[in-house]
Amino acid sequence: MIFEIVFCVLSTLVSAQAPKYGLCDPKKNPFAALGNVTIPIVPALADTAIVVSGKITIVDGCTFRLIDFVYYNADVSYWYGGVGTSPDGMKIVDAPVAGSAFATVRDVPLITVAGAQANFAGFTQFRLYETNLKKIVATADLPALPSGTSGAPSAGASGTTTAKSDSLKASFSLSGVMFGIFLGLFLAAA
């Protein structure tokens, strides 16, 4: 009995820290009210032979477009989404990034596989992650969501997350308190 209680509490703690995935809807672009959102891709590594440049625009609720995208001298890479300055991220595109020494334009769909879905409300920054270096080689920051848009983390002025992050911290703190209580009961019963 005590084992089941401890297991449930530990499961709650682990799930509170997991990235939040959600299925995208092509008809629900959270940035539609802002018009054509185009953001620059910014290289993150200065001391490397990797070349990356271009822009990202949001096509619909499930697709972004790489514009004038140049990416070469890199190993296998993937697009991830992150929030603020947190080092955590979630994979947002299934396919590896196709490199090109020439400026290209291509549409990139978000993951829609059950259990690993991504949507634009789940992150505030695109991150291009190179698997051999195990480093982020470029980023592109999404603008703040228009007021009245719900369900997305919003970046504060310093790049830290606000509302969603605070509720996650509160949930994690409550789970920690519950864990402490049950651990105390377990030790007292032993």
C-alpha positions as CSV (number, residue, x, y, z in Angstrom):
1,M,0.0,0.0,0.0
2,I,2.7,2.5,1.0
3,F,4.7,1.5,-2.1
4,E,1.7,2.4,-4.4
5,I,1.4,5.8,-2.7
6,V,5.1,6.6,-3.1
7,F,5.0,5.4,-6.7
8,C,2.0,7.7,-7.5
9,V,3.7,10.6,-5.9
10,L,6.9,10.0,-7.8
11,S,5.0,9.6,-11.0
12,T,3.4,13.0,-10.4
13,L,6.8,14.6,-9.8
14,V,8.2,13.2,-13.1
15,S,5.1,14.2,-15.2
16,A,5.3,17.8,-13.8
17,Q,8.7,18.2,-15.4
18,A,7.9,16.7,-18.8
19,P,7.6,18.9,-21.9
20,K,4.1,19.8,-22.9
21,Y,3.1,18.5,-26.3
22,G,-0.2,19.1,-28.1
23,L,-1.7,18.4,-31.5
24,C,-1.5,21.3,-33.9
25,D,-4.5,22.4,-36.0
26,P,-3.8,23.9,-39.4
27,K,-6.8,26.1,-39.1
28,K,-5.7,27.7,-35.8
29,N,-2.6,29.8,-36.3
30,P,-2.0,31.5,-33.0
31,F,-0.1,34.3,-34.8
32,A,-2.8,35.1,-37.4
33,A,-3.7,38.4,-35.8
34,L,-0.2,39.6,-36.2
35,G,-0.3,39.1,-40.0
36,N,2.7,37.6,-41.8
37,V,5.1,36.8,-39.0
38,T,8.7,36.5,-40.3
39,I,11.6,36.0,-37.9
40,P,15.4,35.8,-38.5
41,I,17.4,32.6,-37.9
42,V,20.3,33.7,-35.7
43,P,23.5,31.6,-35.6
44,A,24.4,30.5,-32.1
45,L,28.0,29.3,-32.6
46,A,30.7,31.7,-33.6
47,D,33.7,29.3,-33.6
48,T,32.5,26.7,-36.1
49,A,32.5,26.0,-39.8
50,I,28.7,25.6,-39.8
51,V,27.0,28.1,-42.0
52,V,23.3,28.9,-41.2
53,S,21.1,31.8,-42.2
54,G,17.6,32.6,-43.4
55,K,14.2,33.4,-42.0
56,I,11.2,31.5,-40.6
57,T,7.5,32.4,-41.3
58,I,4.5,30.7,-39.9
59,V,2.3,29.3,-42.7
60,D,-0.6,27.9,-40.6
61,G,-1.1,26.2,-37.3
62,C,1.0,23.1,-38.2
63,T,3.6,24.4,-40.7
64,F,6.5,26.9,-40.8
65,R,8.4,28.0,-43.9
66,L,12.1,28.4,-44.2
67,I,12.9,31.3,-46.4
68,D,16.3,31.9,-48.0
69,F,17.5,29.1,-45.8
70,V,21.2,28.2,-46.1
71,Y,22.7,25.4,-43.9
72,Y,25.9,23.5,-44.6
73,N,29.0,22.0,-43.0
74,A,26.8,20.4,-40.4
75,D,26.0,16.8,-39.4
76,V,22.5,15.5,-38.8
77,S,20.4,18.2,-37.3
78,Y,16.8,18.6,-36.1
79,W,14.4,21.4,-35.2
80,Y,13.5,21.7,-31.5
81,G,11.2,24.1,-29.7
82,G,12.2,25.7,-26.4
83,V,10.8,28.2,-23.9
84,G,12.7,31.3,-22.9
85,T,16.2,30.6,-21.6
86,S,15.5,27.1,-20.4
87,P,17.9,24.6,-21.8
88,D,15.0,22.1,-22.2
89,G,13.4,21.6,-25.5
90,M,11.1,19.3,-27.5
91,K,11.6,17.9,-30.9
92,I,9.1,19.7,-33.2
93,V,9.9,18.2,-36.6
94,D,10.4,14.5,-37.3
95,A,12.7,14.7,-40.3
96,P,16.3,15.8,-40.1
97,V,17.1,19.2,-41.5
98,A,18.1,19.1,-45.2
99,G,21.3,21.1,-45.7
100,S,21.9,23.4,-48.7
101,A,24.7,25.8,-49.7
102,F,22.2,27.7,-51.8
103,A,19.2,29.8,-50.4
104,T,16.1,27.6,-50.5
105,V,12.5,27.9,-49.5
106,R,10.7,25.0,-48.1
107,D,7.7,24.2,-45.9
108,V,8.3,22.2,-42.7
109,P,5.4,20.4,-40.9
110,L,5.4,20.1,-37.2
111,I,5.2,16.6,-35.6
112,T,1.7,15.1,-35.6
113,V,2.5,11.6,-34.4
114,A,0.5,10.5,-31.4
115,G,2.4,11.1,-28.1
116,A,4.9,13.5,-29.6
117,Q,2.7,16.1,-31.3
118,A,4.0,19.7,-31.4
119,N,2.2,23.0,-31.8
120,F,3.3,26.7,-31.8
121,A,1.6,27.2,-28.4
122,G,4.2,24.9,-26.8
123,F,7.4,26.9,-27.4
124,T,8.7,30.4,-27.9
125,Q,11.9,29.7,-29.7
126,F,12.9,27.5,-32.7
127,R,16.2,25.8,-32.0
128,L,18.4,24.1,-34.6
129,Y,20.2,21.3,-32.9
130,E,23.2,19.6,-34.4
131,T,23.5,16.0,-33.1
132,N,27.3,15.4,-33.6
133,L,28.2,18.6,-31.7
134,K,25.3,18.1,-29.3
135,K,24.7,21.9,-29.5
136,I,22.2,24.4,-30.6
137,V,23.6,26.0,-33.8
138,A,20.9,28.5,-34.4
139,T,17.7,30.0,-32.9
140,A,14.7,32.0,-34.0
141,D,12.5,33.7,-31.4
142,L,8.8,33.7,-31.9
143,P,7.0,37.0,-31.2
144,A,4.7,37.3,-28.1
145,L,1.3,36.0,-28.8
146,P,-1.5,38.5,-29.4
147,S,-3.6,39.3,-26.3
148,G,-6.5,37.0,-25.9
149,T,-4.6,34.0,-27.3
150,S,-4.5,31.3,-24.7
151,G,-2.6,28.1,-24.0
152,A,0.9,29.2,-24.9
153,P,3.9,30.1,-22.8
154,S,4.8,33.7,-23.2
155,A,8.3,35.1,-23.0
156,G,8.9,38.0,-20.6
157,A,11.1,40.9,-21.3
158,S,14.2,39.1,-19.9
159,G,13.3,35.9,-21.9
160,T,12.0,34.1,-18.9
161,T,8.7,32.3,-19.0
162,T,5.6,33.6,-17.1
163,A,2.1,32.2,-16.4
164,K,2.5,28.6,-17.6
165,S,5.9,28.2,-16.0
166,D,4.6,29.7,-12.7
167,S,1.7,27.2,-12.6
168,L,4.2,24.4,-13.3
169,K,6.4,25.5,-10.4
170,A,3.4,25.6,-8.1
171,S,2.3,22.2,-9.2
172,F,5.8,20.8,-8.7
173,S,6.1,22.5,-5.2
174,L,2.8,20.9,-4.2
175,S,3.9,17.5,-5.5
176,G,7.1,17.9,-3.5
177,V,5.2,18.7,-0.3
178,M,2.9,15.7,-0.9
179,F,6.0,13.5,-1.4
180,G,7.5,14.7,1.8
181,I,4.3,13.9,3.7
182,F,4.0,10.4,2.3
183,L,7.7,9.7,2.8
184,G,7.3,10.8,6.4
185,L,4.3,8.5,6.9
186,F,6.2,5.6,5.2
187,L,9.2,6.1,7.5
188,A,7.0,6.4,10.6
189,A,5.2,3.2,9.7
190,A,8.5,1.3,9.2
